[in-house]
Amino acid sequence: MITAERKVFDDLYAKASGHKKVLLLGCGTCVTVCMAGGEKEVDILDSQLKLAAKERGDDFEVTTHTIVRQCDEEFFDEETSRKIAAADAVISLACGVGIQFCSEKYPEKRVYAGVNTQFYGATIEQGVWEERCAGCGECIVDKFAGICPVARCSKSLMNGPCGGTTDGKCEVGEDIDCAWALIIKRMKELGTLEELSEITEPRDWSTARDGGPRRIVHESLRLDEGVKKDG
């Protein structure tokens, strides 16, 4: 899932207090799971803004709304559009994708980012998420026993480990597991360690962000041209 963290309160307050009517728009998917921008977090920010405004003597109105996904047009229903129209500005607590989509759909509105988008991560334990995928466009985890060196090695080494690993930890930080130590350990357990003797060729980064903005098209799911023109 995409992980995120809420921006610092003073930053959000400065954005909200610059307008008369502000809508806090939450997202019910990824940012809800990582507890950054779901309905609960929207309600908390709402209370914090109103309390701070009362203490500071500022006068602005805050309303709240949360939809299932901000990265999908079908969830921007009439109620959502009505609430956005009634606001002077929107603070979106979705990931960067949702924030951009909302801004594109309502170009007449100022849409602020309420969170900092972080990475594609997994839930390790309650309250802890770790990066597991870099979205590089060419998945190679099966070659490395299900452990991604692109995302989990600090240097994204294809032929590791480097000389900076100590007792299974990365030189970048003692709390970071060396991805290559994990890869070697697991491949030993699987009896596939000899596969690492084959040198992995340099990656073709054109499949990742270096190749420009990417797009996935499933032709079987698209509406035909006539329907798209009419709709």
N, C-alpha and C positions, 0 to 999 in steps of 0.2 A: 504494500500500500504506500501511498504518498504520505510522508510525515511532515509535520509543521509545528511551529511554536508561535504562540501569540506574541505580537510586538509589545514592547514595553508600554505601560499604561500612559505615561506622560506624552508619548508620541501619538497615541490614539486620542487622548484628550485634546491635544492641540488641533488635530484634524476635525474632531467633532465640534469643538467650540467655535470653529470658524464658520459654522452654518447655523441656520435657525431650526431646520428639521433634518434629522439624521436617522437613517435606517441601518440597523445592524443586521446583516444578512448572513445567516449560518448555512452550513452545508452538512447534510446528514450522512456522509459516506466516510472517506478516509480521515478527514480532520476530526470527525466525531470519535473514531476509534482511538486516535492518539490524543484525544481530549484537548484539542486546540481550538476548534471552531464549530462544534455542534450546538444543539439547542441549549444544553446546560451552560456551555461557555458563553453563549450569546446572552443568556439571562444574567450571568455573573458580571459580564462587562457592562450590561445595561444598568445594573444596580450601582456599580462602581462609578460610572459616568454621572449618574443622577446625584449620587451622594457628593461627589467632588464638585459638581456644578453648584449645588446648594451651599457647600462650604465656601466656595470661591466667589459666590454671588453672580455667576454667569447664567444667562438665560438662553437655553436651547432645548428643543424637544427631541427625545430619543424614542424610537419605536423598534420593535424586533420582529424578525421573521426567519424561519429556517425551512429550506426545501431539501428534497432528497439528494439532488446533485446539482451543482452549479455549472458543471461541464457538459450538460445535456439540455438542449432547448426544450424538450418536452416537459420538463419540470418547472419551467417559468410560466406558470399558469396565469389566469386572469387576476387572481388574488395577489400574486406576487407582483405582477406588472402594475396593479393599482397602488400597492404600497410603495413601490419604487417611484412611481409617478408623483406620489404625494410628498416625497422627500426631496430635500435640496441636494443631498449627497448620500452615498451608500458607503458603509464600511463593510467590506466583504471579508468574512472569516474563512473563506474557501482557500484551497491551494492556489498557486499562481495560475494554473489553467482555468479554474473557476472564476478567478478575479478578472482575467482577460476576457473570458467568454461573456461575463456579465457586462463588462465595459463595452464590448462590441455590440451586444444586443441592445443596450440602452446608451447610445453614444452621446445623448443630450445630458446625461448625468455624470457627475464626478464620482468615480468609484475608487475608493482607497483600499489599500491592502491592509488587512487587520492581522495577518500572520506572516511569518517568514517561512517559506517552503524549504524543506531540508533535503530529503532523499527518499528513495524507495527502500522501505525497511520492513523488518519483521518484529513481532512482539516477542522479546526474550523472556521477560517476566513482567508482572504488573508494574506499569509505570516506566518501563525501559524498552526502547526501540533501538535497533541497530541497522545500519545500512547493509543491504544484501545485493542490490542490483544497481547498475549505472545506466541501464537502458541503452546499451551500446549498439543495439540493432543486429547483433550476430552472436547468439548465445553459445557459449563454449563450456558451460559448467559441467557437462557430461564428460569432457576430456580430463577434468580435474576433480573427479569424484564428488561432484555436486557442490564444489566450493569455487566461487568466482574470484579469480585473481584481479580482474579489472576493478571491481568494486571494493574488494576486501584487502587487497595488497595496497599499501600506501603509495607505492610507486607503479602500480598496475603492471607488474612484471609478468611476462609470459613464460619466462624461463628462470625460475628462482630456486632457492631464496637468495637475497642479497647478503652482503657481509654485515648487515646491521641488526640481525636478529640475535637475541640473547635469551636463552631458556624459554624459547617459544613466544617471546614477546617482541613487538616491533620497536625499532629505535625511535619512532615518532612519539611513543608514549607507553609507559609500563602497563597501562590498562588496555592496550590494544594487542589482541592476539596476532601473531605473525600468520598471515594467510597461507604462506608456503609451508610453515610447520604443520598447520592443520591439514593441508593437502597431502603432504608426505605421510603423516600419521594415518590418515584415512585410507590412502592407497596401499600402505603396508597391510592394514587390516583386511582390505579387499583382495590382496594378492596381485595387485596391478601396478606395483611400483616401477616395474621395468618399462612401462609405457612412457615414463618421464625421460627415458634416454633419447627419445625422439625430440629433436629441437622444434619448438613451435615457431612458425614463421611470424614476422611482424604483423600486427593487426592492420586491416584495412579500415581506417577510421572514417572513411566516407560513409559507412553504414551508421555511424554515430552522428553526433551534432556537428562534427567537422564537415559533413556533407551538406549542411544547410538544414532548414526546417524540414521535418519528415512528415509523411502522410501514409496512412494505410487505407486502401480502397478495396472493399469487397463488392465486386460488380453484381453478384447475385442478390445483394441486399439493397441495392440502389433502386430508386424509382426510375421509370423510363423517362426519356427526355420530355415527352408530351405531358406527363403528369407533373414533372418538376416545373415546366413552364406555366401550367395552369395553376399550380399551387403556390 
